[in-house]
Structure formats: structure tokens, C-alpha cells
Amino acid sequence: MLITSVSVLMGYAVDTSGQEVLERKLTLQTENADVKSILTQIEKKIDVKFTYRPRLIKDLDRISLDVTEAPLYEVLAQVFGTSLGYEVIGKQIVLKTVPSGEATSEPDAGELINAVAAVSGRVVDETSAPIPGVNVLVKGTTNGTTTDADGRYSLDVDGENSVLVFSFIGFVTQEVQVGTQTPSM
């Protein structure tokens, strides 16, 4: 039972960077399809999940696409144009409105990727032994991961002002601002 629990925790510890998700190649052909059905097709083809309020996509035009082995960020630029932006958190893509005045002809994938910083580290106890299965969460969000068998974690955060919350049964919960921290605790 212990081996199964550790295996499950290690599976959840795997985290995907935003850049990797946006560079996944996609082949998709649609004709006069609504945005919701296009997003559903993308989710099935490349293992991502879109999160959005239905009213965000309600008024978007129907779209015809014919892309072959195109990176996801290019496909999303064709689907959303300048009407919507997005943020990548792990394997989740959160759709959001673009404030007026910030809209450009097409979203720049580099800008979207750089909005998220990758943070990694290692959680150890007072004897420097690694602690597997520690929950690591970005405070105020649902963005989180768990440490692997070596106590290592990797997580995307919004920047150095983000606060990581470390919790584990039997230990005091700790909050650490990302800032310029070293990878080890």
C-alpha cells in the first residue's frame, strides 16, 4: 500500500512548463466550428485543459481551421485573434479578457510564456533527508504540485512576488516568498 501511495504521489509531482505546452504540435481541421468545440478538440489531441467563463467565448465568431503540425500558440492566435488572452498554468490554459489598449494584431507567444516563471527546489528535513509527498502550492491559487521521491519540485509562478506554501502531515506549514530564494529549503 505504501509503494502504491508513493507511486501515485510521484505521478502527481510531474509538472509541465507553460512553454512546453504552447509548443506542442497540433493538426486540426475544422469548418465553421464554434470556439467551444475547437477547444474540446484541442484538449483531446494534446492533453491540455482550458478553463474559462462561458461568456468569454459566447460572442466569438465561428472559425474554420486547417493546420498541420502547428505549435499550439499559433493555433490559439488563429482562434482568439486579439479578443482573448490566456495564461498557462501547468497543463491548464486559463482564458482571460485582454484589457483594451493592450490588444495587438496577434498575441506574442514569448510574452505569454515569460509572464510565468519556473521555480524548482528540494524540500528536506532537519537532517537534510528529502521529504517526498510535500504539497507545494502558490498561495491564493490552485496551482500546485507535490515533491518527488528525492524531495524535488518544479512549479510555474507569476513572478518573484509569488508565495509558495509548503505543507506536509506532521510538519509546520511554511510560506516562502519566491523572490531570490535558493532552490533548497
Secondary structure, DSSP 4 states (H G I P E B T S, - for coil): -HHHHHHHHHHHH----HHHHHT-EEEEEEEEE-HHHHHHHHHHHHT-EEE--HHHHHTPPPEEEEEEEEEHHHHHHHHHTTSEEEEEETTEEEEEEPPTT---SS--HHHHHHTSEEEEEE-B-TTS-B-TT-EEEETTSS-EEE--TTSEEEEEESSTT-EEEEE-TTS--EEEE-TT--SB-
